[in-house]
Structure formats: C-alpha cells, structure tokens
C-alpha cells in the first residue's frame, strides 16, 4: 500500500516509518528538515522536505506520492517544553493540528487518497466529571483552564476535520508518550520538579509507549470502518502524584 507519513521524523514518526516498511508498504515520509532526509531514505522511505503549513508544498508532495492512505503525525515539540506555559509550548503544534490538517486533507482528497489517519491526544482533554475511565463517546472538557483552551480547540479541530472528511477518517487519541525520544525530557523535568501537580495529585495520567503508538497507526491502515475515534493508552494509568520522583535521601 502507498502511504504518506507527514511528520515522519517526530517521536512517533520515527517508529512508524520502519514499522510500515517492515509490513511491506511503500512509504513517502515528509520532514521539515533537509538534514533528516538521509535518515529517512536509509530506513527505506522516499523522503520529501515539506512545511506542513505551506498548502502548495503539501499539495505538490502528496500529488507526487499518490498515496492510498495519508497519516498526520506533524507536531513541533522539540526544544524547550514548559508545562507552566502550555499555550506557548504548543503554539506551533496547534497550527499543525488546524491549518496543517486542513492542508493535508485537501491534498489527500485531490490526490485520490481513500483514508486519512491523524494523531490526537487524550492525556488531559477529557471531561472532568464522572469516573476515571473515559471512552471515545465521552465528551471532552467543555470548560478547560484558560491556558489550555487553544490547545484543546486544536485537538477538537483535528478530530472533527478527520472524522467528518469525505475520506475514510480515523483519529488516534494517544496518551502521554514514553520510550525512545519521548522519555528523556519528561524524566529530566520530573527530576528538576518542573512538572506541576494540580490539587491533591489525584488526576489520572494515561501513558503509551511510542512503539505502540506507531503500531496503532499501522493497524489503522486496514481497520474496518466505521471507526472514527480510538484511544490508544496503557492499561495501567497512574495518578499525577504517583508519577513524581521520590525525595532525595
């Protein structure tokens, strides 16, 4: 199957591309950095340098690839990660979840793709009432903290755009990622006590290994419809307070 992965050098994309190739798919992988093209080609993918916010460039890349399935894994979370300033940390990722997915959907439809799969997130956006276990049919938070509203709006946008598209659409709600490329930053922040704990720390954090996140993307290629939203998280969630490191001794 011909598959285009947009955002192929992010934390999930780096795991997804080799899994797709190992499964026998023909992969076109996009990245914003020309320095990362060689690595993608070494993995067996056709590589393209594309800014996901450039509608013309996205359209041209997708048209050349002629994919049957397009997978959106575009984020911009490298560098400083400040949980105390969520809006600033996620500003570019929010654009990729709004304008970026709109560009990708338009290009995919024009190129004749049949399915689009997009990364979403379920680590904190769920409604804060009811029990701790949330299903895909449970609503998202209707009144998030002010600092998180733009980020939640972007998550809502990417999900709605994908599942209401004329194409077959699947939004994968990932938990908090850990594993290669995802754990070091969080561990460092925990050690430095830079991860705020709200209230009594009883809020639930759901986690997902990056390899499992990638495997969910591979499974989405052949998933029988109707599937629109699906959550991919660990079966062993943790409370926020339970994720804090032990005090120094």
C-alpha positions as CSV (number, residue, x, y, z in Angstrom):
1,X,0.0,0.0,0.0
2,X,1.2,3.5,-0.8
3,X,1.4,5.5,2.4
4,X,2.4,9.1,3.1
5,X,3.5,10.0,6.6
6,X,3.5,13.7,7.3
7,X,5.8,14.5,10.2
8,X,7.9,11.4,9.8
9,X,10.8,12.5,12.0
10,X,8.9,13.2,15.2
11,X,8.8,10.9,18.1
12,X,6.0,8.7,16.7
13,X,7.0,9.1,13.1
14,X,10.5,7.7,13.7
15,X,8.9,4.5,15.0
16,X,6.1,4.4,12.4
17,X,8.1,4.6,9.2
18,X,10.2,1.4,9.8
19,X,7.1,-0.5,11.0
20,X,5.2,0.5,7.8
21,X,8.2,-0.6,5.7
22,X,8.6,-3.9,7.6
23,X,4.9,-4.6,6.8
24,X,5.6,-4.2,3.1
25,X,4.1,-0.7,2.5
26,X,5.6,1.9,0.1
27,X,6.3,4.9,2.3
28,X,6.7,8.6,1.4
29,X,7.9,10.4,4.5
30,X,7.9,14.2,5.0
31,X,10.1,16.3,7.3
32,X,10.7,20.0,7.7
33,X,14.4,19.5,7.9
34,X,16.7,18.7,5.0
35,X,19.2,17.3,7.5
36,X,16.8,14.4,8.2
37,X,16.2,13.3,4.6
38,X,19.2,10.9,4.6
39,X,17.9,9.0,7.6
40,X,14.5,8.5,6.1
41,X,16.0,7.2,2.9
42,X,18.3,4.9,4.8
43,X,15.2,3.5,6.5
44,X,13.7,2.7,3.1
45,X,11.3,5.6,2.6
46,X,11.0,8.1,-0.2
47,X,11.7,11.5,1.6
48,X,10.4,15.0,1.0
49,X,11.1,18.2,2.7
50,X,7.7,19.9,3.4
51,X,6.4,22.6,5.6
52,X,3.0,21.4,6.7
53,X,1.7,24.9,6.9
54,X,2.6,25.6,3.2
55,X,-0.6,24.4,1.4
56,X,1.1,24.5,-2.0
57,X,4.1,22.4,-0.9
58,X,1.9,19.9,0.9
59,X,-0.3,19.6,-2.2
60,X,2.6,19.0,-4.5
61,X,4.2,16.4,-2.2
62,X,1.0,14.5,-1.8
63,X,0.3,14.6,-5.5
64,X,3.7,13.2,-6.3
65,X,3.3,10.3,-3.8
66,X,-0.2,9.3,-4.9
67,X,-0.9,7.7,-1.5
68,X,-3.8,5.5,-0.7
69,X,-3.5,6.5,2.9
70,X,-2.2,9.7,4.5
71,X,-1.0,9.7,8.1
72,X,-0.8,13.0,10.0
73,X,2.0,12.9,12.7
74,X,3.0,16.6,12.5
75,X,4.0,18.2,15.8
76,X,6.6,20.9,16.8
77,X,7.5,19.8,20.4
78,X,11.3,19.7,20.1
79,X,13.3,22.1,22.3
80,X,12.1,23.8,25.4
81,X,9.0,22.2,26.9
82,X,7.3,24.3,29.6
83,X,4.2,22.9,31.2
84,X,3.6,26.1,33.0
85,X,3.1,27.9,29.7
86,X,1.1,25.4,27.7
87,X,-0.1,27.9,25.1
88,X,3.5,28.9,24.2
89,X,4.8,25.4,24.2
90,X,2.0,24.1,21.9
91,X,1.6,27.1,19.7
92,X,3.1,25.7,16.5
93,X,1.7,22.2,17.2
94,X,-1.7,23.8,17.4
95,X,-1.2,25.3,14.0
96,X,-0.2,21.9,12.6
97,X,-3.4,20.4,14.1
98,X,-5.5,23.1,12.5
99,X,-4.1,24.6,9.3
100,X,-1.8,21.7,8.9
101,X,-4.5,19.0,8.9
102,X,-6.7,21.2,6.6
103,X,-3.8,21.4,4.1
104,X,-3.2,17.6,4.3
105,X,-6.9,16.7,3.9
106,X,-7.3,18.9,0.9
107,X,-4.2,17.5,-0.7
108,X,-5.2,13.9,0.1
109,X,-8.6,14.4,-1.4
110,X,-7.2,16.0,-4.5
111,X,-4.7,13.1,-5.0
112,X,-7.4,10.4,-4.7
113,X,-6.4,9.0,-1.3
114,X,-9.1,6.9,0.4
115,X,-8.1,7.2,4.0
116,X,-6.5,9.7,6.4
117,X,-5.3,8.9,9.9
118,X,-4.3,11.6,12.4
119,X,-2.6,11.9,15.7
120,X,-4.8,13.2,18.5
121,X,-4.4,13.2,22.3
122,X,-6.3,12.0,25.4
123,X,-3.8,12.7,28.2
124,X,-5.8,15.5,29.8
125,X,-8.6,16.8,27.4
126,X,-11.4,14.5,28.8
127,X,-14.3,15.9,30.8
128,X,-13.5,16.3,34.5
129,X,-16.7,14.7,35.7
130,X,-17.8,11.1,36.1
131,X,-15.5,8.2,36.6
132,X,-11.8,8.0,35.9
133,X,-12.2,5.7,32.8
134,X,-13.2,7.6,29.7
135,X,-14.4,6.0,26.4
136,X,-14.4,7.6,22.9
137,X,-18.0,8.6,23.3
138,X,-17.4,10.6,26.5
139,X,-17.2,14.3,25.8
140,X,-14.1,16.4,26.1
141,X,-13.7,19.1,28.7
142,X,-16.3,21.9,27.8
143,X,-14.5,24.4,30.1
144,X,-10.8,23.8,30.1
145,X,-8.4,26.1,32.0
146,X,-7.8,29.3,30.1
147,X,-4.1,28.4,29.4
148,X,-5.2,25.2,27.7
149,X,-8.1,26.3,25.6
150,X,-6.2,26.9,22.4
151,X,-4.6,23.5,22.6
152,X,-7.9,21.8,23.3
153,X,-9.5,23.7,20.4
154,X,-6.8,22.4,18.1
155,X,-7.3,18.8,19.3
156,X,-11.0,19.2,18.7
157,X,-10.3,20.6,15.2
158,X,-8.1,17.8,14.1
159,X,-10.5,15.2,15.2
160,X,-13.6,16.8,13.7
161,X,-11.8,17.6,10.4
162,X,-10.7,14.0,10.1
163,X,-13.8,12.1,11.0
164,X,-16.1,14.4,9.0
165,X,-13.9,14.4,5.9
166,X,-15.2,12.8,2.7
167,X,-12.3,10.4,3.1
168,X,-12.3,7.5,5.5
169,X,-11.0,9.2,8.7
170,X,-9.5,7.9,11.9
171,X,-8.2,10.0,14.8
172,X,-5.9,8.2,17.2
173,X,-6.0,9.6,20.7
174,X,-2.6,8.9,22.2
175,X,-1.8,9.0,25.9
176,X,1.3,10.6,27.3
177,X,4.1,9.1,25.2
178,X,7.2,7.4,26.7
179,X,10.0,5.4,25.1
180,X,12.8,6.3,22.7
181,X,12.8,10.1,22.1
182,X,9.9,10.7,24.4
183,X,11.1,9.8,27.9
184,X,14.3,11.8,28.4
185,X,12.6,15.2,28.5
186,X,9.9,14.2,31.0
187,X,12.3,12.4,33.3
188,X,14.6,15.5,33.3
189,X,11.6,17.7,34.1
190,X,10.4,15.4,36.9
191,X,13.9,15.3,38.4
192,X,14.0,19.1,38.4
193,X,10.5,19.3,39.8
194,X,9.2,21.2,36.8
195,X,6.0,19.2,36.4
196,X,3.2,20.9,38.3
197,X,0.8,18.7,40.2
198,X,-2.7,20.1,40.4
199,X,-4.7,19.9,43.7
200,X,-4.1,16.7,45.5
201,X,-2.5,15.0,42.5
202,X,-5.3,12.5,42.1
203,X,-5.8,13.3,38.4
204,X,-5.1,10.3,36.1
205,X,-2.3,10.3,33.6
206,X,-2.6,7.7,30.8
207,X,0.7,6.6,29.1
208,X,1.5,5.0,25.8
209,X,4.8,3.6,24.5
210,X,5.9,5.3,21.2
211,X,6.2,1.9,19.5
212,X,2.6,1.1,20.5
213,X,1.5,4.5,19.2
214,X,3.2,3.7,15.9
215,X,1.6,0.2,15.8
216,X,-1.8,1.8,16.2
217,X,-1.1,3.8,13.0
218,X,-0.1,0.7,11.1
219,X,-3.3,-1.1,12.3
220,X,-5.3,1.9,11.1
221,X,-4.4,1.2,7.5
222,X,-6.6,-1.9,7.4
223,X,-9.1,-1.2,10.3
224,X,-12.6,-2.0,9.3
225,X,-15.0,1.0,9.3
226,X,-16.9,2.5,10.9
227,X,-14.0,3.7,13.1
228,X,-13.6,7.3,13.8
229,X,-12.1,7.9,17.2
230,X,-10.0,5.4,19.0
231,X,-8.0,5.8,22.2
232,X,-4.5,4.2,22.5
233,X,-3.3,4.2,26.1
234,X,-1.7,1.8,28.6
235,X,-3.9,-0.5,30.7
236,X,-2.1,0.8,33.8
237,X,-2.7,4.6,34.2
238,X,-1.1,6.5,37.0
239,X,-2.2,9.3,39.3
240,X,-0.3,12.5,38.8
241,X,1.2,12.3,42.3
242,X,2.3,8.7,41.6
243,X,4.5,10.0,38.8
244,X,6.6,12.3,41.0
245,X,10.1,11.2,41.8
246,X,10.9,10.2,45.4
247,X,12.5,13.0,47.5
248,X,16.3,13.0,47.6
249,X,17.8,11.0,50.5
